[in-house]
Amino acid sequence: MRLPRNARIFRGQLDFTPFASVFFLLVIFMMLAGLVYTPGVRIQLPVADDLPGTDQPTVNVAVDARGRMYFQHQPIEADQLQSRLREEVERAGQSLTLVVHADKDLTQEKLERLLALARGAGIQEALLARLPRLVTPPGEPSALP
């Protein structure tokens, strides 16, 4: 059975009004997307060449530049953090490694205070989270300072 072909080549003028409308809508959406609030705390991790690891179970703590601590994505005070870390050590039944996501502008004093809290909770090993250095081809500017 043959079907008749009704396709004809368009020979009229193309109307750009619908295309312009869609384009401007996309531009408006892109501009408004930049204004959307993203919840969370901004932590800028330092960059390093060597990235140590561990074969033990880990527990993560984040510290922002002002020294505020976060455990399981929630802000927490120092005394509460020590008790929660102690609970995690007891629950694990073995030694844990503390992975500290510290902002690169955090002072050494505040970092030492966090590590002392962890030692008091029974955690003996701690690692600082770092970003890997991006490898760029020779002759191109580096992506990171």
BADOKOL-156499 format. One record per residue (C-alpha): residue number from 1; x, y, z. Coordinates in pm, 1 decimal. Example, Ala and Ser with C-alpha at 12.3 -4.5 7.8 and 13.67 -1.06 7.14 Angstrom:
2
+-----+----------+----------+----------+
!   i !       c1 !       c2 !       c3 !
+-----+----------+----------+----------+
!   1 !   1230.0 !   -450.0 !    780.0 !
!   2 !   1367.0 !   -106.0 !    714.0 !
+-----+----------+----------+----------+
REM end
This chain:
145
+-----+----------+----------+----------+
!   i !       c1 !       c2 !       c3 !
+-----+----------+----------+----------+
!   1 !      0.0 !      0.0 !      0.0 !
!   2 !    138.9 !    333.1 !   -102.3 !
!   3 !     73.2 !    642.9 !    100.3 !
!   4 !     46.5 !    974.3 !    -77.0 !
!   5 !    317.0 !   1226.5 !     -0.6 !
!   6 !    188.0 !   1562.3 !    103.6 !
!   7 !    523.1 !   1712.7 !    204.5 !
!   8 !    605.0 !   2034.9 !     28.7 !
!   9 !    909.4 !   2253.8 !     50.5 !
!  10 !    843.7 !   2567.0 !    256.1 !
!  11 !    880.5 !   2871.9 !     36.8 !
!  12 !    735.3 !   3142.5 !    260.5 !
!  13 !    904.5 !   3378.2 !    505.4 !
!  14 !   1022.3 !   3233.7 !    837.0 !
!  15 !    877.4 !   3410.3 !   1141.7 !
!  16 !   1149.7 !   3472.9 !   1405.4 !
!  17 !    912.6 !   3595.5 !   1674.9 !
!  18 !    867.7 !   3252.8 !   1844.9 !
!  19 !   1244.2 !   3193.0 !   1840.1 !
!  20 !   1312.6 !   3534.4 !   1994.2 !
!  21 !   1051.3 !   3471.5 !   2264.8 !
!  22 !   1208.7 !   3138.8 !   2362.6 !
!  23 !   1555.9 !   3294.1 !   2358.8 !
!  24 !   1454.7 !   3576.7 !   2592.5 !
!  25 !   1278.9 !   3333.8 !   2826.2 !
!  26 !   1599.5 !   3130.4 !   2849.2 !
!  27 !   1799.6 !   3446.0 !   2922.5 !
!  28 !   1557.1 !   3542.2 !   3200.7 !
!  29 !   1575.1 !   3191.7 !   3354.9 !
!  30 !   1955.5 !   3201.9 !   3350.4 !
!  31 !   1961.8 !   3543.5 !   3517.1 !
!  32 !   1716.6 !   3436.5 !   3787.5 !
!  33 !   1900.8 !   3108.0 !   3851.2 !
!  34 !   2199.2 !   3307.5 !   3979.7 !
!  35 !   1981.3 !   3469.0 !   4244.9 !
!  36 !   1860.9 !   3142.0 !   4396.9 !
!  37 !   1987.0 !   3091.3 !   4750.9 !
!  38 !   2185.2 !   2772.1 !   4797.2 !
!  39 !   2182.6 !   2662.8 !   5161.0 !
!  40 !   2501.1 !   2549.5 !   5327.1 !
!  41 !   2831.2 !   2675.2 !   5456.6 !
!  42 !   3107.8 !   2769.1 !   5217.3 !
!  43 !   3430.2 !   2588.7 !   5300.2 !
!  44 !   3730.0 !   2637.2 !   5074.5 !
!  45 !   3959.3 !   2339.9 !   5109.8 !
!  46 !   4331.0 !   2392.0 !   5048.7 !
!  47 !   4499.7 !   2237.9 !   4745.2 !
!  48 !   4770.8 !   1972.6 !   4782.4 !
!  49 !   4984.1 !   1747.3 !   4563.4 !
!  50 !   4985.7 !   1443.8 !   4791.8 !
!  51 !   4654.8 !   1311.0 !   4918.8 !
!  52 !   4686.5 !   1069.7 !   5210.9 !
!  53 !   4427.1 !    804.2 !   5276.6 !
!  54 !   4331.1 !    550.5 !   5537.9 !
!  55 !   4201.2 !    196.7 !   5552.8 !
!  56 !   4014.0 !    255.0 !   5879.3 !
!  57 !   3654.4 !    373.2 !   5917.2 !
!  58 !   3625.8 !    750.5 !   5915.7 !
!  59 !   3417.1 !   1019.4 !   6078.9 !
!  60 !   3391.2 !   1363.7 !   5917.8 !
!  61 !   3390.2 !   1704.6 !   6083.2 !
!  62 !   3380.3 !   2035.1 !   5894.1 !
!  63 !   3514.3 !   2364.9 !   6029.7 !
!  64 !   3455.3 !   2698.0 !   5859.4 !
!  65 !   3691.2 !   2997.3 !   5859.3 !
!  66 !   3532.4 !   3139.8 !   6175.3 !
!  67 !   3590.2 !   2816.7 !   6369.4 !
!  68 !   3230.5 !   2691.4 !   6375.6 !
!  69 !   3215.8 !   2313.0 !   6370.3 !
!  70 !   2972.3 !   2092.6 !   6179.4 !
!  71 !   2906.4 !   1723.8 !   6241.2 !
!  72 !   2677.3 !   1529.7 !   6006.9 !
!  73 !   2590.7 !   1852.2 !   5824.9 !
!  74 !   2463.7 !   2020.3 !   6143.7 !
!  75 !   2628.4 !   2294.4 !   6350.5 !
!  76 !   2752.5 !   2165.0 !   6683.4 !
!  77 !   2924.9 !   2303.8 !   6992.7 !
!  78 !   3262.0 !   2174.6 !   7111.5 !
!  79 !   3138.7 !   1981.6 !   7416.1 !
!  80 !   2856.2 !   1820.2 !   7218.1 !
!  81 !   3100.5 !   1730.0 !   6942.2 !
!  82 !   3330.8 !   1550.0 !   7183.2 !
!  83 !   3044.2 !   1342.1 !   7323.3 !
!  84 !   2915.7 !   1260.1 !   6971.6 !
!  85 !   3264.8 !   1156.8 !   6861.6 !
!  86 !   3296.0 !    937.2 !   7171.6 !
!  87 !   2963.0 !    772.6 !   7079.9 !
!  88 !   3089.0 !    709.4 !   6726.5 !
!  89 !   3407.6 !    546.4 !   6859.0 !
!  90 !   3205.3 !    322.0 !   7091.2 !
!  91 !   2961.7 !    232.2 !   6813.5 !
!  92 !   3243.4 !    144.8 !   6570.3 !
!  93 !   3420.0 !    -78.3 !   6821.1 !
!  94 !   3756.8 !      1.1 !   6662.9 !
!  95 !   3978.0 !    301.8 !   6608.7 !
!  96 !   3836.5 !    569.5 !   6381.8 !
!  97 !   4011.9 !    825.7 !   6166.2 !
!  98 !   3890.3 !   1184.0 !   6188.0 !
!  99 !   3868.8 !   1356.2 !   5849.5 !
! 100 !   3871.9 !   1732.0 !   5904.0 !
! 101 !   3723.2 !   1946.9 !   5628.1 !
! 102 !   3885.0 !   2270.4 !   5742.0 !
! 103 !   3862.7 !   2598.8 !   5555.9 !
! 104 !   4198.6 !   2717.0 !   5428.4 !
! 105 !   4162.3 !   3040.4 !   5629.9 !
! 106 !   4112.3 !   2856.7 !   5960.9 !
! 107 !   4370.3 !   2945.8 !   6224.6 !
! 108 !   4606.6 !   2682.2 !   6356.7 !
! 109 !   4481.7 !   2742.2 !   6711.6 !
! 110 !   4122.6 !   2647.8 !   6622.8 !
! 111 !   4239.1 !   2342.0 !   6431.7 !
! 112 !   4448.9 !   2227.2 !   6728.7 !
! 113 !   4145.6 !   2271.4 !   6955.2 !
! 114 !   3941.9 !   2041.2 !   6729.9 !
! 115 !   4217.8 !   1780.0 !   6723.7 !
! 116 !   4241.2 !   1792.1 !   7104.6 !
! 117 !   3864.4 !   1731.4 !   7123.6 !
! 118 !   3902.8 !   1429.2 !   6898.4 !
! 119 !   4188.7 !   1287.3 !   7106.4 !
! 120 !   3974.6 !   1333.8 !   7416.9 !
! 121 !   3699.5 !   1133.7 !   7247.0 !
! 122 !   3936.2 !    844.5 !   7168.3 !
! 123 !   4028.9 !    921.3 !   6808.5 !
! 124 !   4403.8 !    885.8 !   6754.7 !
! 125 !   4444.4 !    957.5 !   6384.1 !
! 126 !   4329.8 !   1265.7 !   6193.2 !
! 127 !   4356.6 !   1364.1 !   5827.9 !
! 128 !   4300.3 !   1703.7 !   5670.3 !
! 129 !   4078.0 !   1696.2 !   5362.8 !
! 130 !   4240.8 !   1859.6 !   5061.6 !
! 131 !   4154.3 !   1920.4 !   4699.1 !
! 132 !   4380.2 !   1762.4 !   4437.5 !
! 133 !   4588.7 !   1999.4 !   4229.3 !
! 134 !   4456.7 !   2013.4 !   3874.1 !
! 135 !   4707.3 !   1913.5 !   3611.5 !
! 136 !   4714.2 !   2158.7 !   3322.7 !
! 137 !   4895.2 !   2104.8 !   2994.5 !
! 138 !   5223.0 !   2297.1 !   2952.8 !
! 139 !   5180.5 !   2647.9 !   2822.7 !
! 140 !   4825.3 !   2693.7 !   2957.7 !
! 141 !   4747.2 !   2908.1 !   3262.6 !
! 142 !   4668.4 !   2717.5 !   3580.2 !
! 143 !   4303.0 !   2690.4 !   3682.4 !
! 144 !   4387.5 !   2737.5 !   4051.2 !
! 145 !   4618.2 !   2995.4 !   4208.5 !
+-----+----------+----------+----------+
REM end
